[in-house]
Amino acid sequence: MARVVRSDGRSGTTVTEGPFTEFSEWLAGFQVVDVADEARAVEIAARVSAVPGRGGVPCEQPVQVRRVVDGAIADAATMRDWLGTADGS
C-alpha cells in the first residue's frame, strides 16, 4: 500500500515497494495531495524527488507515496471490510 519513488528528472522514475525506513527516522515533513489515482501521485512524487540540489544536480531523494483512506470509517466492522480489500483484491 506504499511505494518509494526516485527520479533524476531525466532518464526515468524508479518505483519500488520498499525498503521502508522507520517513520521516526525519515519524517522531515509531509505533503497531502488529492489526486484521482496512484499514477498521478507517483508522477508528483517523481517531480519532488528530482528537485535540484547542490550545483543543480537532481537530489533523487526517495519519496514515500502512501494511500490515505478516502472514506470515513465509523466502526470496527467497516475497518475490517476495508482492510480486507486494501490490497486491491
N, C-alpha and C positions, 0 to 999 in steps of 0.2 A: 504494500500500500504506500510505499515511499520509493523515491528514486533519487539518485545522486547524479547531477548534471554538471558536465565540464565542457567548456568551449574556449577556443582561441579566437573565435570570431571570423576565421578564415577557412580552415580546412574541414571543419565539421564539428559535430557535437557528439559527445560520448554520454550515454545514459546507462547507468548500472543500477542494480538493486542492492547496493551496499558497496563497501563496508560502511557501517554507521558508527560514528563516534558517540560516546555518551553525551546526552543532551547538555549536561552541565559543562562539558569540556569544549563545546563549539559555539554555543549560542552567544553571539555578539549583537544580535538584532534579528528582526524578522519582518517579513512583508506578507500581507494577505492580499491576494489578487482574486478577483471574481471573474472566472473565465468559463467558457462553455464546455471545455473538455481538457483532458490531461495534455493533449498535444500542444495546446496554446500555453499552458502553464510551463511546459518544458521549453518552448520557444522563448518565453520571457526569462526563464532561469538561465538559458544559454547566453542571452544578451547580458545579463547581470554578471555571469561568470567571466565573460570576455572583456570586462571594463579595463581600460588601460591603466597600467601601474607605472612603476619607475621606468623612465625612458620611453614611455608609450607602448611598452610591451604588455600584451594582454595578461591579466593575472591568472586566468584559468582556475579561479577559486571554485572549489566544489560547492554546489548549491543543492540543498536538500529540498525536494518537492514532496509535499505531503497533502493528502486529501483531507479537507475539513468536512465534517458531517454537515450536509446542507439542509437537513430537516431536523426539526426538534424531536428529540427522543424523550418521551414523557415517562416511561416506566421500564421495568426490567424486561418484560416480555418483548417490547418493541426493540430494545437494545439487543436482546438475544437474536431476534429475527434479522436485524441489521448486520450483526457480526457474522451470521450465517451466510450472508450474501456479499460481505465486504470484499471478498477476494475476486469478485466479478463473475462468479459462477451462477 
